């Protein structure tokens, strides 16, 4: 993973409050990619196919005991990941006779076909994929072609008609910085919980992917609330369509009410791109 200190000094208070670190003998991390379409999200759920459930089942088979992982950021049903990171603890004797390459190969053989373990690394004992994260980066893909996408059909939101991208950029500027993002969080998830987050960057860029015209909305922040990125995108698209003025986004922030913002953009367009430690 690329090493950078661009956002290294960003506040992480909202994601570390109440965290007590325990030091195990060894800690490993996995960098994982997945197509979110068949999964009911990352988090383990009884009777549901989930990314966490698949990873823990594979690790339990390899190490012959119950295993639990901690992820850098939970993703909802249908949301994809390129650089999700999970961590887990092992004992010294559990790594005897093993190397990280063979462990990666075993995990890729045992997990669902829509999951790829890209990298296995040893970390400092007690490393937490969640609490040691400095910032997280998401990409949302909007297809702007005149016809529905073929190759990006399952990884983008097809928005028919033109979008005013300059207006969207102007609107996005209101969201950069530390704010209360309660208006951009699923209401039930915000009850009794802190909703302040620090968004370091929201940028919009056009690109061609497999010959199809895509608007990529990049969002980087210290941590994110439930459905926060998808709500940001849905709100910006309303501005891009001319349904709202860019300054309206500031009013949405100040309202601190989920009903003030736009709808959630479809899950298929969102990719958890990477996390920095």
N, C-alpha and C positions, 0 to 999 in steps of 0.2 A: 504494500500500500504506500502511496506517495507520502513522503514526509514533508510537512509544512507547518509553520508556526503562524500562519496568517490569522487564525482566530484563537490562538493558544491562550490568550488572556481573557477570553469570554467567560462570563459568570456561569457557574453550573449549580448554583444554590438550589434551584428548583428540582434538580435531578439527584441531589446527594443528601438531602435533608433526612436525618434519622438513619443513615447508612453506617453500620458498624462492620469494619473489615476484620475478617478472620484469616489467619495465615496457614494455608495447607502446605503439604510437602511440595507439590508441583501443580502448576496451572497451565492448561492448554487453551488455545483459541482456534476456532474454525472461521474462515471467511467463506460465506455461503451465497450462492446465487439460486434463485428459484423463479419459476413461472407460477404466479399466485393463483391462476385460474382454477385449478382443482382443489385448492385448500380453503378451509374455513378460517383463514388467517394464520398468523404465526403461532399464537398462544395455544397451548395444550387445552383441549376440550373433550370431555368424555363422549365417546361414540362418534367423534368427528375426525376427519382427515386434516391434520395440521402440520406445519413445518416443524414445530417444536416436538410434537409427538413422534414424527418420523426420525428426527435426529436422535432423540433420547432412546428410541427403540433400537436404532442401529448401534449407538454407543453401549447400550446395555448388553447387546449380543457380543460385542467385541470384548468388553471388560468383564462380562459375566456377573454383573451386579446392576442394581438400579442406578441410573444416572440421571442427573438433572442439569440443564444448561441455563445460562443467563444470556439474554440477547441485548444487543445495543439499542434496539428500538422495535417494538411490536408493530406488525403490519396487519391491516384489516383483510378480510376475505377478498380475494381477487387482486390484491396489490402485489407487485413483483419486487424482487431485490436483485441487485447486481453485487453489492458488497456488504450484505448483512454479516455481522460478527457475533459469534456466541462464545462463551467461555465456560469451562468446567474444571473441576479439581480432580486430581488423581494422586495416588500414593507412588512412592519411588518404585516399589516392586511391581507395580502395574505397567510400568514402562520398560522393565527389563526385557531384553530380547526384541524390543519393538523399535522401529524408526518411524519418523513422521510421514515419510513417503508411503510406506506400507499401510499406515493407519488411514491416510487419505484414500488410498485405493480400496481398502476394505469398506470404508464408509460410503463411497460412491457405488459400490456393488450392493450395499444393503439398503440404501435409501430410495425413495420414490424417484421415478425417471425424470420428474420435473424439478429435482433438486440436484445441484452440483456443489460439492465441497471443493472449492478452488485452492484453498491453502490451509495447512495445519501448522501452527506456530507454538513454541513454548514461550510463555510470558513469565514475568515476575510472579512468584507465589502470592496468591491473593488478588491478582488482577481481576477486574470486573469489566466485562464488555459494556455494561450499562453505566456504571458509576465512574469509570475512568475515561469516558468519552468526552472530548473537548467540544466537538460539534458534529452535526449530522447533515448530510446533503441528500436532497430528494430532487428528482427530475420528473416533470409531468409533460407528456407528449400530446399535443393537440394537432390533428391532421387538418390542414387548410386547403387541400386539393379540391378541385371542382367536383370530383367523383369520390365515392367512399374508398378508403384504402384497402389494399389486398394484403400486402406483406406486413403492414403495421396495424392491421385490423384488430388484433387481440392485444395491442400494446399502445393504443392511442384513443383519444376521443375525437370522433369526426364531427367537426362543427361546420355546418353548411353556411356559406356566405362569408363575406369579408369581415375581418376583425381590425379595429383601429389599435394597432400594436403600440403606437406612441402614447395613446390615452391609457392603455394598460400599464405601460411603464410609469406614467405619471401617478396612476392610482397605487401601484405597488410601492412607490417611494414612501407612502404614508405608513406602510407596515414595517419598514426597516427600523430596527432599534428595539429597545426593551419596552414592551407594552403589555397591557392586560388583554389577552386574546380570547376572553370568554365568549365573545360573539362568534368566534371561529372554531368553537369546540362543541361536540355533541353534548346537548344540554344535560343529559343524565350523568355524563362522565365528569361534569364540572362541579357537581354538588359537593360542597364541603372540601374542595381541593383548591390549591393555588393555581391560578391560570395565567400568571405572568411568564412570558418567555422572551428571549432575546433573538430576534431574527437579524442575521448579519448581512444577508444578501438575498435579493430577489431579482433575477435577470431573465430577460426574454431574448431568444435568438432563433433565427430561422436556420434550418438545415435540411438536407436531403438524406433520407434513410431508405435504402433499397429503392431509390428512384421516386420516393413519395415525399411531398412537401410537409415538413413538420415544424411546428412552433414548440420549442423546448422552453419550459418555464423551470428555472433552477431556483430552489429555495434552500438556503443554508441557515441553520440556527443551532442554539445550544441544546434544545430539546423541543419536542412537539406534543401538542395535545391530541386527543382522539379526533381523527378526521380533519385536523387543522389545515394540512396542505391542500386537501381536496376542497375544503371550503374556501380557502384563499383563491384557488384556481377558478372555482365556480363564480366567485365574486368578481374577479378580474375579467372573466369572459362576459359578464353582464355589462361591464364598462366597455369592453371591446366591441360589443354589439350595439352600443349607443343607448342602452336601456338606462344607464346611470352615468353621471358625470364622475370624473376621477376623484374629485373632492368628497364625494359620497362615502368613499372608503374610510375617511377619517371619522365621519359620523357613525359608521358601523362599529369601529373600534370603541368609540366613546359610549355607545349604547350598552355594551356589555350584555348583549342579549342575542342568542343564536338566531332568533327570527328576523333580526335586522340585516343579516348577511345574505348572500346568494346561496343557491343550492349546492350540494356536494357534487363535484365533478365525478364522473364514473371511475370506479376503482382501477379499471384496466389500463388507464393512461399513466398510472403512478408507479415509479420505480424508486426504491430506497437505494440510492446510488453508492454512497460510501459513508464511512465514519472515521474521524481522525482522533488519535490518542496522543 
